[in-house]
Amino acid sequence: MAMKETEGSLRAYFLIAGVVSVVLGIRDLSEATKIPIAALPTTWLIAIYVPLIVRLGLGIAYVIAGIFLKPALVTGAGWIKHILVLALVLMAGNGILIVAVLGVDLGMQGLVTAIIGVAITFYLFASVTRLAVEAQARAAAPAPPAARVV
């Protein structure tokens, strides 16, 4: 039997992944600002800063998605699905950017991170879609009849 995400586990994932992403993004951004701008070509700076900014933005979006997951599922979770599609595009773009600028040897860690992120995001999209369908079905189901005592 395959394991399926529940609303609670999905909420936990969004909140934990979002907070970790923001914290690590801030840490990495503070480390990146220590690099003298004149020491690196512009393309390298772009390959360093764009993924960091993407990580921070998606982390904040994931925290918001975790907070508002339950009401979003009842309405179809369209905005959460949009965040996940945007995450797919941005993570794939980050991987391509890093490899294009730094090459496969130097950019291998960034490429692997992007590939894993894309795979997880596909899974999250499928889970959100399934849970939204289930939540909408529960909301549309008629209430069971009240028991009558005779």
ABEGO torsion letter per residue (X at the ends): XBBBBBAAAAAAAAAAAAAAAAAAAAAAAAAAAABBAAABBAAAAAAAAAAAAAAAAAAAAAAAAAAAAAAAAAAGGAAAAAAAAAAAAAAAAAAAAAAAAAEAAAAAAAAAAAAAAAAAAAAAAAAAAAAAAAAAAAAABBBBBBBBBX
